[in-house]
């Protein structure tokens, strides 16, 4: 038997964060990523969960189409704060 045989456990996706405001809702885009949409289904940006030694952080991001990368708007301890940053920026 080989000593180099290593098995990896699959990552478990996080549950969808609850928002206190009815103005926006989240639509899952990946295991740790949600689209933030307003009442008219307009896309405001993305909410990403990032593990931190002190707990979960919520990252507000916008997709930059020209480069195909996400631009950081801010990183917060509460999902409502991250969504508010997308709403008002």
N, C-alpha and C positions, 0 to 999 in steps of 0.2 A: 504494500500500500504506500502511496506517495505521501510524503510529509508536506508537500506544497499544496495539497488539496484544501481549499478554503471555500466555505459557502457563505454567502451574504444574504441577510434578511432583506426583504423588500421594504421600501419606505412606506409608511402608512400616511395617507393624505390627511391633512388637518380638516376638522369640521369647518363649515362656513362661519365666519365671525358674524355675530349679531350686531346690527346697527340700531341705534336708538332713534334715528331720524327716519321718517317714512319717505323722505325726499329722494333717497337713492336706494338701490338694491345691488346685490352682488351676484354675478354669474360666473361659475367656475370656468377657468381657462386652463388650469393645470393643477397638479397636486398642491402647490403652495401659492397659487396665483388666481386672482379673481378680477373680472372686468367690473368696473364701477359704472353703473348706468343710472341716469336720472329717470323721472316719471315718464318722459317722452321717449325712453330707450336710447337717448343720446349718450355716447360713450364719453365719460369724463377722464378716465385713466385706468390704472391698474392698482390693485392692492396685493402686496406680496407679504407672506409671513416669513420672518427670518428668525432662526433660533439664536438666542443670546445667552450668555452664562447667567444673566439675572432674570431671564424669562423670555417670552415671545415679544418680538418687535414687529410693528406693522409699517411697511414701507410703501409710500405713495410714489407711483412711477407713471411716466408717460412714454409711449412708444414713439421713437423718432424714426419716421418712415424712410428717410434718406439713407440712414446707416443701418436700419434694422435692429437697433439696440434700444434698451430702456434708459430713459433719463430720470435720475432720482429727483423727486420733488421734496421729499423729507422722510424722516424715520421717526416713528412715534410708539408710545407704549399702549395706546388705545386705538382700535380701528376707527372709531368716530373721528378722532383727531386727524388721521391720515385721509379720510374721506373729505373732511372739511378743507384740508389743504388742496385737494383736487377741485373741490367746488369753488373755492375763492381764488384760485390761481389761474 
